């Protein structure tokens, strides 16, 4: 079997294992700032499309709870953390690049860039 086919098959297997799990997200935002609002909308949309009924989103406003941001090492907003399932993942920004965000969060298999 070719290495790229073997890698894709392994990614599909890993993705299949995660299908039944509940996802826990923590989204750090800065009040009603536009990028923060957009990140919240994008995350909710992706969750509804890919893991409907199997996710929770904890939104932390760093303007109201700076200690939580400090405890989690958050320096910029918006910052998304996948808490469960492990391993933890951190994604920065407004989550506009759906394909990359889904791959980073293991909600969809990553497309191989190798030919």
NUGUTI-328878 format. One record per atom (N, C-alpha, C, O, CB): atom name; x, y, z. Coordinates in Angstrom, 1 decimal, padded with zeros to 4 digits. Atoms other than C-alpha are relative to their C-alpha. Glycine has a CB too. Layout:
N
CA,X,Y,Z
...
//
This chain:
115
N,000.8,-001.2,000.0
CA,000.0,000.0,000.0
C,000.9,001.2,000.0
O,001.9,001.3,000.7
CB,-001.0,000.0,001.2
N,-000.8,-001.3,000.1
CA,001.3,003.5,-000.9
C,-000.1,000.7,001.4
O,-001.1,000.6,002.1
CB,-000.5,000.9,-001.1
N,000.0,-000.7,-001.3
CA,002.3,005.7,002.1
C,-001.1,001.0,000.1
O,-001.7,001.1,001.2
CB,001.3,000.7,000.1
N,001.1,-001.0,-000.2
CA,-000.3,008.4,001.3
C,-001.3,-000.7,000.2
O,-002.1,-000.2,001.0
CB,000.0,000.9,-001.3
N,001.3,000.8,-000.2
CA,-003.1,005.8,001.0
C,000.0,-000.5,001.5
O,-001.1,-000.5,002.1
CB,-000.1,-001.1,-001.0
N,-000.1,000.6,-001.4
CA,-001.9,004.2,004.3
C,-000.3,001.1,001.0
O,-001.0,000.9,002.0
CB,001.4,-000.6,000.3
N,000.2,-001.2,-000.9
CA,-001.9,007.7,006.0
C,-001.5,000.4,000.0
O,-002.0,000.7,001.1
CB,000.9,001.2,-000.4
N,001.4,-000.4,000.0
CA,-005.4,008.5,004.8
C,-000.9,-001.0,000.6
O,-001.8,-000.7,001.3
CB,-000.4,000.2,-001.5
N,000.8,001.1,-000.6
CA,-006.7,005.1,005.9
C,000.1,000.2,001.5
O,-000.9,000.0,002.2
CB,000.5,-001.4,-000.5
N,-000.2,-000.2,-001.5
CA,-005.2,005.8,009.4
C,-000.8,001.2,000.5
O,-001.4,001.1,001.6
CB,001.5,000.1,000.3
N,000.8,-001.2,-000.4
CA,-006.8,009.2,009.5
C,-001.5,-000.3,000.1
O,-002.2,000.2,001.0
CB,000.3,001.2,-000.9
N,001.4,000.4,000.0
CA,-010.2,007.8,008.6
C,-000.3,-000.9,001.2
O,-001.4,-000.7,001.8
CB,-000.4,-000.8,-001.3
N,000.2,000.8,-001.2
CA,-009.9,005.2,011.4
C,000.0,000.8,001.2
O,-000.9,000.6,002.1
CB,001.1,-001.1,000.1
N,000.0,-000.8,-001.1
CA,-009.0,007.8,013.9
C,-001.2,000.9,000.1
O,-001.8,001.1,001.2
CB,001.3,001.0,000.0
N,001.2,-000.8,000.1
CA,-011.9,010.0,012.8
C,-001.2,-000.8,000.4
O,-002.1,-000.3,001.1
CB,-000.1,000.6,-001.4
N,001.1,000.9,-000.3
CA,-014.3,007.1,013.0
C,-000.1,-000.3,001.5
O,-001.2,-000.4,002.1
CB,000.1,-001.3,-000.7
N,000.0,000.2,-001.5
CA,-013.3,006.5,016.7
C,-000.6,001.1,000.7
O,-001.2,000.9,001.8
CB,001.5,-000.3,000.5
N,000.5,-001.2,-000.7
CA,-014.2,010.0,017.6
C,-001.5,000.3,-000.2
O,-002.1,001.1,000.5
CB,000.8,001.2,-000.4
N,001.4,-000.4,000.4
CA,-017.7,010.0,016.0
C,-001.0,-000.1,001.1
O,-002.0,000.7,001.1
CB,-000.4,-000.9,-001.1
N,001.0,000.2,-001.0
CA,-019.5,008.8,019.1
C,000.2,000.9,001.3
O,-000.6,000.8,002.2
CB,-000.2,-001.4,000.4
N,-000.4,-000.7,-001.3
CA,-017.8,011.1,021.7
C,-000.7,001.4,000.1
O,-001.0,002.0,-000.9
CB,001.5,000.2,000.0
N,000.5,-001.4,-000.3
CA,-019.1,014.3,023.3
C,001.2,000.9,000.0
O,002.3,000.6,000.5
CB,-000.7,000.1,001.3
N,-001.1,-000.9,000.1
CA,-016.9,017.3,022.5
C,-000.3,001.2,001.0
O,-001.4,001.6,001.1
CB,000.1,000.6,-001.4
N,000.0,-001.1,-000.9
CA,-016.2,020.0,025.1
C,000.9,001.1,-000.5
O,002.1,000.9,-000.6
CB,000.3,-000.4,001.5
N,-000.8,-001.1,000.5
CA,-015.1,023.4,023.8
C,000.0,001.2,001.0
O,-001.0,001.3,001.7
CB,-000.5,000.5,-001.4
N,000.0,-001.3,-000.7
CA,-014.0,026.6,025.6
C,000.5,001.1,-000.9
O,001.6,001.0,-001.5
CB,001.0,-000.2,001.3
N,-000.3,-001.1,000.9
CA,-014.1,029.7,023.6
C,000.3,001.3,000.8
O,-000.6,001.8,001.5
CB,-001.1,000.2,-001.0
N,-000.3,-001.2,-000.7
CA,-012.3,032.8,025.0
C,-000.3,001.2,-001.0
O,000.3,001.2,-002.1
CB,001.5,000.0,000.4
N,000.3,-001.2,000.9
CA,-013.7,036.1,023.6
C,000.2,001.3,000.8
O,000.5,001.2,002.0
CB,-001.5,-000.1,-000.4
N,-000.2,-001.3,-000.6
CA,-013.3,039.8,024.3
C,-001.3,000.8,-000.2
O,-001.5,001.5,-001.1
CB,001.2,000.8,-000.6
N,001.2,-000.7,000.0
CA,-016.8,041.1,025.0
C,-000.8,-000.2,-001.4
O,-000.8,-001.4,-001.8
CB,000.2,001.5,000.1
N,000.8,000.1,001.3
CA,-018.9,041.8,021.8
C,000.9,000.3,-001.2
O,000.3,000.6,-002.2
CB,-001.1,000.9,000.1
N,-000.9,-000.3,001.1
CA,-015.8,042.4,019.6
C,-000.4,-000.9,-001.2
O,-000.7,-002.1,-001.1
CB,001.5,-000.3,000.4
N,000.6,000.7,001.2
CA,-016.6,041.4,016.0
C,000.7,-001.4,-000.3
O,000.0,-002.3,-000.6
CB,000.3,000.9,-001.2
N,-000.6,001.3,000.2
CA,-014.0,038.6,015.7
C,-000.4,-001.0,001.0
O,-000.6,-002.2,000.6
CB,001.6,000.2,000.0
N,000.4,000.9,-001.0
CA,-015.1,037.1,018.9
C,-001.5,-000.5,-000.3
O,-001.8,-001.7,-000.2
CB,000.0,000.7,001.4
N,001.4,000.4,000.4
CA,-018.8,037.1,017.8
C,000.0,-000.9,-001.2
O,-000.8,-001.8,-001.2
CB,-000.8,001.3,-000.3
N,000.0,000.8,001.2
CA,-017.9,035.7,014.5
C,000.6,-001.4,000.3
O,000.1,-002.4,-000.2
CB,001.0,000.6,-001.1
N,-000.6,001.3,-000.4
CA,-015.8,032.9,016.1
C,-001.1,-000.8,000.7
O,-001.3,-002.0,000.4
CB,001.1,000.2,001.0
N,001.1,000.7,-000.7
CA,-018.8,032.0,018.3
C,-001.0,-000.5,-001.0
O,-001.5,-001.7,-000.9
CB,-000.7,000.9,001.0
N,001.0,000.4,001.0
CA,-021.2,031.9,015.3
C,000.6,-001.2,-000.9
O,-000.1,-002.2,-001.1
CB,-000.3,001.1,-000.9
N,-000.6,001.1,000.8
CA,-018.7,029.8,013.2
C,000.1,-001.3,000.8
O,-000.1,-002.4,000.2
CB,001.4,000.5,-000.4
N,-000.1,001.2,-000.8
CA,-018.1,027.3,016.0
C,-001.3,-000.7,000.2
O,-001.5,-001.9,000.0
CB,000.6,000.3,001.4
N,001.3,000.6,-000.2
CA,-021.8,026.8,016.7
C,-000.5,-000.6,-001.3
O,-001.0,-001.7,-001.3
CB,-001.0,001.1,000.4
N,000.4,000.6,001.4
CA,-022.5,026.3,012.9
C,000.7,-001.3,-000.2
O,000.1,-002.2,-000.7
CB,000.3,001.1,-001.1
N,-000.7,001.3,000.3
CA,-019.7,023.7,012.6
C,-000.4,-001.1,000.9
O,-000.6,-002.2,000.5
CB,001.5,000.3,000.2
N,000.4,001.0,-000.9
CA,-020.8,021.9,015.7
C,-001.4,-000.5,-000.4
O,-001.6,-001.8,-000.4
CB,-000.1,000.5,001.4
N,001.4,000.4,000.4
CA,-024.5,021.8,014.5
C,000.1,-000.8,-001.3
O,-000.7,-001.8,-001.4
CB,-000.9,001.2,-000.2
N,-000.1,000.8,001.2
CA,-023.4,020.5,011.1
C,000.7,-001.3,000.2
O,000.4,-002.3,-000.5
CB,000.8,000.8,-001.0
N,-000.9,001.2,-000.1
CA,-020.9,017.9,012.3
C,-000.2,-000.9,001.3
O,000.0,-002.1,001.2
CB,001.4,000.4,-000.1
N,000.1,000.8,-001.2
CA,-021.6,016.8,015.9
C,-001.3,000.5,000.8
O,-001.3,000.6,002.0
CB,001.2,000.2,000.9
N,001.2,-000.5,-000.6
CA,-025.2,018.0,016.6
C,-000.4,-000.9,001.2
O,-000.5,-002.1,001.1
CB,-001.1,000.0,-001.1
N,000.4,000.7,-001.2
CA,-026.3,017.1,020.1
C,001.1,-000.6,000.8
O,000.9,-001.2,001.9
CB,-001.0,-001.0,-000.3
N,-001.1,000.7,-000.7
CA,-022.8,015.9,021.1
C,001.1,001.0,000.4
O,002.3,000.7,000.3
CB,000.6,-001.1,-000.8
N,-001.0,-001.0,-000.3
CA,-021.1,019.1,022.2
C,-000.5,001.0,001.0
O,-001.7,001.2,001.2
CB,000.5,000.8,-001.3
N,000.3,-001.1,-000.9
CA,-020.9,021.8,024.8
C,001.0,001.1,-000.3
O,002.2,000.8,-000.6
CB,000.0,-000.4,001.5
N,-000.9,-001.1,000.3
CA,-019.4,025.3,024.3
C,-000.1,000.9,001.3
O,-001.2,001.4,001.6
CB,-000.4,000.8,-001.3
N,-000.2,-000.9,-001.2
CA,-018.2,027.3,027.4
C,000.6,001.2,-000.5
O,001.8,001.2,-000.9
CB,000.8,-000.7,001.2
N,-000.5,-001.3,000.5
CA,-017.8,030.9,026.4
C,000.5,000.8,001.2
O,-000.2,001.0,002.1
CB,-001.1,000.8,-000.8
N,-000.6,-000.8,-001.1
CA,-015.4,032.9,028.6
C,000.3,001.4,-000.5
O,001.1,001.5,-001.5
CB,001.3,-000.7,000.6
N,-000.3,-001.4,000.3
CA,-015.4,036.7,028.3
C,001.2,000.4,000.8
O,001.1,000.6,002.0
CB,-001.2,000.9,000.2
N,-001.2,-000.4,-000.7
CA,-011.8,037.7,029.2
C,-000.1,001.4,000.6
O,000.7,001.7,001.5
CB,001.2,-000.1,-000.9
N,000.2,-001.3,-000.6
CA,-013.0,041.2,030.0
C,-000.7,-000.1,001.3
O,-000.5,000.7,002.2
CB,-000.8,000.9,-000.9
N,000.7,000.2,-001.3
CA,-015.1,039.8,032.8
C,000.7,-001.0,000.9
O,000.6,-001.0,002.1
CB,-001.4,-000.5,-000.3
N,-000.7,001.1,-000.7
CA,-012.9,036.8,033.8
C,001.4,-000.1,-000.5
O,001.8,-001.1,-001.2
CB,-000.8,-001.3,-000.2
N,-001.4,000.0,000.4
CA,-009.3,037.7,033.2
C,000.8,-001.1,000.6
O,001.8,-001.6,000.1
CB,000.7,001.3,000.3
N,-000.7,001.0,-000.7
CA,-008.2,035.1,035.7
C,-000.1,-001.3,-000.8
O,000.9,-002.1,-000.8
CB,-000.5,-000.2,001.5
N,000.2,001.2,000.8
CA,-009.6,032.3,033.5
C,000.9,000.0,-001.2
O,001.5,-001.0,-001.5
CB,-001.5,-000.2,-000.4
N,-000.9,-000.2,001.1
CA,-007.7,033.6,030.6
C,001.5,-000.3,000.4
O,002.2,-001.0,-000.3
CB,-000.1,001.4,-000.7
N,-001.3,000.2,-000.5
CA,-004.5,033.7,032.6
C,000.3,-001.4,000.3
O,001.4,-002.0,000.0
CB,000.3,000.9,001.2
N,-000.1,001.4,-000.4
CA,-005.0,030.2,034.0
C,000.2,-000.9,-001.2
O,000.9,-001.9,-001.1
CB,-001.2,-000.5,000.8
N,-000.1,000.9,001.2
CA,-005.4,028.8,030.5
C,001.1,000.5,-001.0
O,001.2,-000.1,-002.1
CB,-001.3,000.0,-000.7
N,-001.1,-000.5,000.8
CA,-002.5,030.8,029.0
C,-000.5,000.7,-001.3
O,000.2,000.7,-002.3
CB,000.9,-001.1,-000.4
N,000.6,-000.7,001.2
CA,-004.8,032.8,026.6
C,000.6,001.4,000.0
O,000.4,002.2,000.9
CB,-001.5,000.0,000.1
N,-000.6,-001.3,000.2
CA,-003.0,035.9,025.3
C,-000.8,000.8,-001.1
O,-000.7,002.0,-001.0
CB,001.4,-000.1,-000.4
N,000.7,-000.7,001.0
CA,-005.2,036.7,022.3
C,-001.4,-000.6,-000.1
O,-001.7,-001.7,000.3
CB,000.7,-000.1,-001.4
N,001.4,000.5,000.2
CA,-008.9,036.5,021.5
C,-000.4,000.2,-001.4
O,000.1,001.2,-002.1
CB,-001.0,000.7,001.0
N,000.6,001.2,-000.6
CA,-010.7,034.7,020.1
C,001.0,-001.1,000.0
O,001.8,-001.3,-000.9
CB,-001.3,-000.3,-000.7
N,-000.7,001.2,-000.2
CA,-009.1,031.5,021.3
C,-000.9,-001.1,000.3
O,-001.7,-001.0,001.2
CB,001.2,000.1,001.1
N,000.8,001.1,-000.2
CA,-010.8,028.2,021.0
C,000.8,-001.2,000.5
O,001.9,-001.4,000.0
CB,-000.8,-000.5,-001.3
N,-000.6,001.2,-000.5
CA,-009.8,025.2,023.1
C,-000.9,-001.2,000.0
O,-002.0,-001.1,000.4
CB,000.5,000.2,001.5
N,000.7,001.2,000.0
CA,-010.9,021.7,022.5
C,000.4,-000.7,001.3
O,001.6,-001.1,001.4
CB,000.2,-001.0,-001.3
N,-000.4,000.6,-001.3
CA,-011.0,020.3,026.1
C,-000.1,-001.5,-000.1
O,000.8,-002.2,000.4
CB,-000.9,000.6,001.1
N,000.2,001.4,000.2
CA,-012.4,016.8,025.3
C,-000.6,-000.3,-001.3
O,-001.3,000.6,-001.8
CB,-001.0,-000.5,001.1
N,-000.9,001.1,-000.4
CA,-011.8,014.4,023.7
C,001.5,000.4,-000.1
O,001.8,001.4,-000.9
CB,-000.2,-001.2,-000.9
N,-001.5,-000.3,000.0
CA,-008.0,014.4,024.2
C,000.6,-000.5,-001.3
O,000.0,-001.3,-002.0
CB,000.7,-000.8,001.1
N,-000.9,-001.0,-000.7
CA,-005.5,015.5,023.1
C,-000.7,001.4,-000.2
O,-001.5,001.6,-001.1
CB,001.4,000.0,-000.6
N,000.5,-001.3,000.0
CA,-006.4,019.1,023.8
C,000.6,000.7,-001.3
O,001.7,000.5,-001.7
CB,000.4,000.8,001.2
N,-000.3,-000.8,001.2
CA,-006.3,021.5,020.8
C,-000.3,001.4,000.2
O,-001.3,001.7,000.8
CB,-000.7,-000.6,-001.3
N,000.2,-001.5,-000.1
CA,-006.0,025.3,020.6
C,000.0,000.5,-001.4
O,000.9,000.3,-002.2
CB,001.0,000.7,000.9
N,000.1,-000.7,001.3
CA,-007.2,027.3,017.6
C,-000.2,001.5,000.2
O,-001.1,001.8,001.0
CB,-001.2,-000.6,-000.9
N,000.1,-001.4,-000.1
CA,-006.7,031.0,017.3
C,-000.8,000.6,-001.2
O,-000.7,000.1,-002.3
CB,001.4,000.7,000.1
N,000.6,-000.8,001.1
CA,-008.8,033.5,015.3
C,-001.5,-000.2,000.0
O,-002.1,-000.8,000.8
CB,000.5,-000.5,-001.3
N,001.5,000.0,000.1
CA,-012.4,033.8,014.1
C,-000.6,-001.2,-000.6
O,-001.8,-001.3,-000.8
CB,-000.4,001.2,-000.8
N,000.4,001.4,000.4
CA,-012.6,030.2,012.8
C,-000.7,000.1,-001.4
O,-001.5,-000.7,-001.7
CB,-001.0,-000.6,001.0
N,000.5,-000.2,001.4
CA,-013.4,031.4,009.2
C,000.4,-001.2,-000.9
O,-000.4,-001.5,-001.8
CB,000.4,001.3,-000.6
N,-000.5,001.0,000.9
CA,-011.3,028.7,007.5
C,-000.6,-001.4,000.5
O,000.1,-002.1,001.2
CB,001.6,-000.1,000.0
N,000.7,001.2,-000.5
CA,-013.8,025.9,008.1
C,000.7,-001.3,-000.2
O,000.8,-002.1,000.7
CB,-001.4,-000.1,-000.7
N,-000.7,001.3,000.3
CA,-011.8,023.1,006.4
C,001.1,-000.2,001.0
O,001.3,-001.3,001.6
CB,000.5,000.0,-001.4
N,-001.2,000.1,-001.0
CA,-008.7,023.8,008.6
C,-000.5,-000.2,001.4
O,000.1,-001.0,002.2
CB,000.9,001.2,-000.2
N,000.5,000.0,-001.4
CA,-010.7,024.3,011.8
C,-000.6,-001.4,000.2
O,-000.3,-002.0,001.3
CB,-001.1,001.0,000.3
N,000.5,001.3,-000.2
CA,-012.6,021.0,011.3
C,001.1,-001.0,000.1
O,001.0,-002.0,000.9
CB,-001.0,-000.3,-001.2
N,-001.1,001.0,000.0
CA,-009.4,019.1,010.6
C,000.8,000.2,001.3
O,001.1,-000.9,001.9
CB,001.0,000.3,-001.2
N,-000.7,-000.2,-001.3
CA,-007.7,020.7,013.7
C,-000.7,-000.6,001.1
O,-000.2,-001.1,002.1
CB,000.3,001.5,000.2
N,000.8,000.5,-001.1
CA,-010.6,019.7,015.9
C,-000.4,-001.4,-000.2
O,-001.1,-002.0,000.7
CB,-001.3,000.9,000.1
N,000.3,001.5,000.3
CA,-010.8,016.2,014.4
C,-001.5,-000.2,-000.2
O,-002.0,-001.3,000.1
CB,000.5,-000.8,001.1
N,001.5,000.2,000.4
CA,-014.4,016.8,013.2
C,-000.1,-000.5,-001.4
O,-001.2,-000.9,-001.8
CB,-000.7,001.3,000.2
N,000.0,000.5,001.3
CA,-013.4,015.9,009.7
C,001.4,-000.4,-000.3
O,002.3,000.2,000.2
CB,-000.6,001.1,-001.1
N,-001.3,000.4,000.4
CA,-010.5,014.0,008.2
C,000.8,001.1,-000.8
O,000.2,001.7,-001.6
CB,000.0,-001.3,-000.7
N,-000.9,-000.9,000.7
CA,-007.6,016.2,007.0
C,000.2,-000.5,-001.4
O,000.4,-001.7,-001.6
CB,001.3,000.3,000.7
N,-000.3,000.3,001.3
CA,-007.2,016.3,003.3
C,001.5,000.0,-000.2
O,002.2,000.9,000.2
CB,-000.7,000.9,-001.0
N,-001.5,000.1,000.2
CA,-003.7,015.2,002.2
C,000.3,001.0,-001.1
O,-000.3,001.1,-002.1
CB,000.4,-001.5,-000.4
N,-000.5,-000.9,001.0
CA,-001.7,017.8,000.3
C,000.9,-000.7,-000.9
O,001.4,-000.1,-001.9
CB,000.6,001.2,000.7
N,-000.9,000.7,000.8
CA,000.6,015.2,-001.1
C,-000.7,-000.6,-001.2
O,-001.9,-001.0,-001.1
CB,000.7,-001.2,000.8
N,000.6,000.6,001.3
CA,000.0,014.0,-004.7
C,000.5,-001.4,-000.2
O,000.2,-002.0,-001.2
CB,000.4,000.9,-001.2
//
